[in-house]
Amino acid sequence: MENNQNEIDVRKVVRVVLEHWWWFAIGVVFFLLLGVAYYVRKSPSWTTDASIMLRQGDMMSEKMDPMAMLGLGGNAQTEDELVVFSSRGLIAQSIDALNLWEYSFVKDGVRWKGEFRNPALTINYISLTEDASLSPFTVTVKATKSGYKVKTKLGYFTRSTSRVETLDEPIETAVGTIRIHANRPLSQDTTYKVVHKRHELVVSDYRQLLKVAQHKKESNIIDLAMKSPMPDRDKAFLYQVIEQYNMNALVDKNMIASNTAAFIDERLRIITEELGDAEKAVSEYKEKNNIAHLETQAQLYLHASRAEQSAIAEIETQLSLVDYVDEFLRDDTKRNNLIPANIGITDASLGSSLSQYNALLLQRMRIQRTATDSNPVVEQLDQQLSSMRQNIIATIRSVRESLQIRLNGLQAQESKINRQIKNAPEQEREYVRVVRDLKIKEKLYLFLYEKREENSLMLAATTIPAKILDMPQRDVRSRSPQLRNLLIICLFFGLMIPAGLLYLYKLFNDKIDDVKEYEQRFKAPVLGQIVENSRHAHIAIREGESTVSAELFRLIRTNLRFMLPAETKAPVILVTSSINGEGKSYVSSNTALSLALLGKKVALVGLDIRKPMLATYFNLNTKGHLTDYLAEPEVTIDDIIVPSGEHKNLDLIPCGAIPPNPSELLQTERLDALFAELRKRYDYIIVDTAPVALVSDTFLLDRIADMTIFVCRYKYTSMEMIDYINQVVEQKRMHNVAGVLNGVKGLRAGYGYGAQKR
């Protein structure tokens, strides 16, 4: 049973689609034409892509990696670089390097073709209006025989057209005063256009065009891509983005080395002065005390204390470096400067802390290029930097204490040696001291000089951070739109949109539009269907005619005779409907006439006394006297019967004047007497009654009826009215009920027996 229902549903869908085939034809034709027009006018776009590999080991050592410092694994550094590549600052630098701040086009048939290397026009904006300085606008130039036609457009309403003889003079337009320079002779066969936008909007446009993605999750490879109608421009832009990234990364890399070089140079200047003072002290001491041959004796003492002096010098050097770093950290004016990290501090913990601090500060500098100080990421980095700064100061304090303890121990050891030579002449002791100071200064000077050379080598080693794996290149298979795909999409929309509209129409349409559904929904036998009367005549059946309408009324007549009990003599048949306009008078008139064509005596009674129409339909001069008969005893039956004029066996009893009390008239005994007499005179009595959903008149006539025919109209009667009729049948307010569907389209109607109740 379920399979049958599904089959019926599929057939219904097919029927509905075939019925509204022209919806789909219009939709397909419209969208195909729209797609072809779009294809003709749209400039083809191409994808341009490039691939690079980040040398993270060269850019920053592992100990300087902030992610490693935080204990996080993965390839977070590459993910951070994705943000750098799409940052506003980097894109603005690339646009500025290529001078892409304006969009230049030339008309190529019906398309606008972008110009990149050699734009036809260069525009100098002498003064712009306030709106033009904020919103995009276009300047269009066309060469004519007498000069040039210049058009400007700002939004939908601000426009201007100027005709000038030369372009190099200032031109007053709707966007302000401009001067146009032609970079090459302009052809009269085409049009040139320049689109001007604020720099912020241009950067935003290129950010949307540029797609940056990591090649694989754990990979150091980054893919860059752009798609536009200008692949040459895209190639140059992608290459420039990579170049600008490398330049910025090298600047970041060399900041620590440059800062360290400045520190070493400053310390060398100080040590040089101190070394000169020490040498001068030795020379003056010799000259003052007339010492010429104490070197040999002094060498003995110096040899004994050489190890201690060397160690003391190294510790004092470390103390000096630690003091400088501590002074650097406590200077608020240098809070955002990188700390010199490669200056020779031997303490591993302090050196690692300085490297981590510099790495985190570099990360902040890079993020700050595209963010403000109030950015949550910047604020978080500031907190980390402040915390690390305090930790470094504490570490310096600990390192200084450790160095001081070692220094004290060495100085104690040196004191022992000094006690051994305490008996030496005072001049020798003093000479040893000044020579020792000189040696310390010399060693510190050589140490710093060596560090300066190492730092210079690091500055000279300019390894490019981003290595280009695939140069920017257009993908020849990426052309869009493609005509075949575009037509398939248009065909899809051409079918789906009419289908959707048709679905919505059916969803909100509650009218009878399916004969099978009507027969299944109607809980009483169906006598048949009546096709829509194309002649719009009230009489659809005549003797000798074999039209579709006539044959369908003959079929209803046959089914009607099967439904009437065989023992019923002169049956009274009520013909009614749920609401006005469903064709009950049309059905009752032609059903009565079809019975008359069989040679039966038929009376057609008009008991729709609130809106009588039978006399009008049969073109009778008299409107009838039925209401007079019901109200006045002196009126006889013979006074109200009128020949139909259509057939000799058909008589009419028109309603007559509309009474003020129709319900009371329908309950009189004269009405019962009338139908009793009609049963004696006629073989069939057809009664045209009022709609049941509007008044109760028809329910009052059920006492005299042998059968009731409910007329529904195709695409007029709602399903709600069908449910109402079913309720009447279930409540047995009318007995022996049957249905007729009127106004069916010619293709919908068919022959068949519907007298069996489903």
PyMOL commands that set and color helices and strands:
alter all, ss='L'
color gray80, all
select helices_A, chain A and resi 2-19+21-41+56-59+62-64+66-69+76-85+88-98+130-134+199-209+231-289+295-304+306-330+332-334+348-368+376-420+426-460+483-508+515-521+548-563+584-596+614-617+626-631+637-640+662-665+669-681+697-700+719-730
alter helices_A, ss='H'
color red, helices_A
select strands_A, chain A and resi 45-54+102-108+111-115+121-128+137-144+147-154+158-164+171-173+176-182+192-196+211-214+221-228+466-480+526-531+572-577+602-606+642-643+650-653+684-688+707-713+737-744
alter strands_A, ss='S'
color yellow, strands_A
deselect
rebuild
show_as cartoon
